[in-house]
Amino acid sequence: MDSIVHFEIPAKDPKRASSFYKRSFGWNFNQYGTMEYWSAITTESDQNGIPSGPGAINGGLGIKAKTAPAAVTVTLRVRDIDKAIERVRKNGGRAKGKKMPVGDMGWAAYFTDTEGNVIGLWQPAKRR
């Protein structure tokens, strides 16, 4: 079973949005280098940002339709993005763009389901 491991929140003004979520819910945000994308720390996590509580996830915040999808999106962890996209297509969904590397951490891709929802896919890099 592929589980939800991440969410993304699009923002017109990431500084305003991160301030809103920090004040409203106590979340913390860290910008990824010079990218216009911020990690959203929503739960207690280890030094690598991995949530310590069962079922808890962290997320990201980016510029709407630029560095983040146009709507709030959840991301599923999969073993193989290419095979997951094949299954999506076989079952009536559509790939949205191509898979893309995320630094040396892994690969991301998006698809549209049969209801028009955009869902993310995440395949972590194999560590040696």
Secondary structure, DSSP 8 states (H G I E B T S, - for coil): ---EEEEEEEESSHHHHHHHHHHHH--EEEE-TTSSEEEEE-S-B-TTS-BSSTT--EEEEEEBTTTB-SS-EEEEE-S-HHHHHHHHHHTT-EEEEEEEEETTTEEEEEEE-TTS-EEEEEEE----
